[in-house]
């Protein structure tokens, strides 16, 4: 223990060992000590030296520390020391390192982060980073080390779990991709880390959030696993528990983790929406009337919450996913809540800016959300639309630059694919709708367009261009706008005023940022006259426009003016491509000749290419939101970059084409149009025929159903008619409308016919029964012969299978006899019914005569009844004889069955006796074999003793000789 006292700070006599020597001795003690207390003290000493002697401890002790983690799992204290030591070796962030050793004397500030007294210079910091990366690579060379750390996180002990979380976080910071890959393939690796969020100790839960932030960076697979481990539910619960936007740093960590999970991950975004988690975001944005005194943490939290909303509706997402999220945000009231913040007072500027950007993307391309935003009014007196209030901020040069950019983005998103909104904005510029008592959006745009502030000029130009984007109707409507320039002068059109400002180079040159203003106006003009021949005609009608454009393009100006030259070339190219040749002086051919003479085709195309080669062009083409570092960089609009990409190629081709090629193309176009017209006519004809065929099919189906209904009705009526006929015949027979003699004859014929028919049926049934009886007699005689054969075969012991078949056939015969008996009973019952019917008919016949029948008729009827009675008695006798024969057959069958049973028993006894005789014979053979073996052994012994022994062959020969001698003696006698 004296050694440890020296290491841990005690005074020892003699020369002090160096740090490397001390660390070597400690490593030896860790490796060789058998007592757990000694190893624990050595690891604790290494932990205290791990910061001062980071290189020495890392190179000498890492393997021993890993071995401790593997072998000493039962002691949480030594595990904690080992994990803390490894964390000190791998962690590079000096501010996060906390000295937890017992002799730590550096005070911890209120923020909870360690501050070094003397800050290392850049070289030392770089060396420290290199050490951390080196030790991390050494640690993760064996993936089992990461698996070991993950298994240690299952320990509930605070001194093990917390250092393990910090160590794994440091590893992810240094080598994130490699560690992510190891954790991803580790069984239940991500699930173990998700359990940290459920830890009741806030320190571990909060550090678990930091760990998951590092784990989910730029790894979509891990992000999906974390999301499906109920991460959204747990994080939203933590945010609610911590106070939402009023919460602390924990809320910020949760929001950062949510951003990692949702950004650029369509699967998680869909899961977040389907899980109804968007609805749980609405309470975050509930702000009170008093918005003064926002804390820095609240501003940060709300800023991240707004970013989270923007991630769900970002323009880079798929249109279907964004539209679905926009719909959910409107339905749950989230958009309304954001608009409330937008119009509230006392909101910090950066939160207001981010809120404007968020509202912009929530309404972008969604007609319902855009209509709602158009209806929002600011709480002013008198109330003004929110759009007007935002445009007032955009054209006000005293407002912050980022806020003006956000308002422009909001206006662009409001007009994106919103022809209704575009019409409303343009309508505020038309003479018939201008209200002198109120400020409209059109007035603000015109004011900004001709303001002295170049940034206002550019913003107003771009905003007005978006009001005309892909909307031919509004481009034509905007040509009606007239502006009063000064007193005593006639008004000029808005198009003319824009071109006048462009042509007045001397006035523009006196402005500080003339390029920005000219670029904005040129973008507006290009968007305005694009795909609008009427606007092109109006533009060319001004005799000064074309000379100005050609002069600008042909001049050799500086680097800053090249962009303006390219835009002028684009504007002139649009005038050529969409020219309808309505002006004789500026037809397509004449404009091309002008370009060829004054500019040159190659020079024109080169100047046109200046636009796409500009460094700010590619930056603006990346995403719709205007993001600029400074006002001077505000030159290109995202939608305009798409327009340039679309027109550059077609304008180049149009300039290089000759008049003959154009004529050919026009002829081809006319031919194609004619063909298209013919095709359209045929299509219309086919549609009409299809409609007629469909209508006819419907009529046929209706008529078919009606025909079926009528057929059914006819069938029902025919059946009813037949029923009425039958009823009429019955009534006619009962009433006896014919003469009395005819009635009597009809009655007699009815009685005779009924009885004769039924008696004939009864005779047929009896004949059938006789045949079946004969058949049964034949079968019974066959069975008797079979029984006799079986008896003879049973005596010999070979008729077992035949007896079985005989028994089956006897059972079948018995069942047939029973069925015949049942049929006979049924016939008896039917005969009784026939008798009753005959008596009933005879009684009706007698009653219908009303006592007027003569004696002859009665005698004839009585004689017939007597004949029927005798026939019935005969049938009864035959039935009795059949019953008796059935009883005899049953008795014979029973006798045959008993005989077969007796024969089966005798056969079994004989088989038993045969088996017993076979067994006795086998026993005798065994005895004889044993006897022969004994005799043979005795003969061998006698031969061995030298005694003469007669073999069986000698004995047989001797016996034969004796027999022959006896025969000879008998012959002599």
Protein Blocks (a to p, Z undefined) as FASTA:
>chain_A
ZZmmmmnopacedjdddfklmmmmmmmmmmmpmbfklmmmmmmmmmmmmmmmmmlmmmmm
mmmmmmmmmmmmmbmklmmmmmmmmmmmmpmblklpccfbfklcbdcdfkopacdfbdcd
fklmmmmmmmmmmmmmmmmmpmklmmmmmmmmmpmbfklmmmmmmmmmmmmmmmmmlmmm
mmmmpghklmmmmmmmmpmblklmmmmmmmmmmmmgopaklmmmmmmnommmmmmmmmmm
nopjmmcfklmmmmmmmmmmmgoplklmmmmmmnopmmmmmmmmmccfblghiafklmmm
mmmmmmmmmmmmgfkbcfklmmmmmmmmmmnommmmmmmmmmpghiafklmmmmmmmmmm
mmgopaklmmmmmmpccdddddddfklmmmmmmmpmkbcfklmmmmmmmmmmmmgoplkl
mmmmmmmmpmklccfkbccfklmmmmmmmmcblklmmmmmmmmmmmmgoplklmmmmmmp
ccdfbghiacddfklmmmmmmmmmmlmmmpmblmlmmmmmmmmmmmmmgoplklmmmmmm
pmklmmmmmmmmmpccdfklmmmmmmmmmmmmmmmmmpghlafklcfklmmmmmmmmnop
klmmmmmmmmmmpmklmmmmmpmbdcdfbfklmmbcfklmmmmmmmmmmmmmmmmpcfkl
mmmmmmmmmmmmmmmmmmmmmmmmmmmmmmmmmmmmmmmmmmmmmmmmmmmmmmmmmmmm
mmmmmmmmmmmmmnomacfklmmmmmmmmmmmmmmmmmmmmmmmmmmmmmmmmmmmmmmm
mmmmmmmmmmmmmmnopammmmmmmmmmmmmmmmmmmmmmmmmmmmmmmmmmmmmmmmmm
mmmmmmmnnopacfklmmmmmmmmmmmmmmmmmmmmmmmmmmmmmmmmmmmmmmmmmmmm
mmmmmmmmmmmmmmmmmmmmmmmmmmmmmmmmmmmmmmmmmmmnopacddfklmmmmmmm
mmmmmmmmmmmZZ
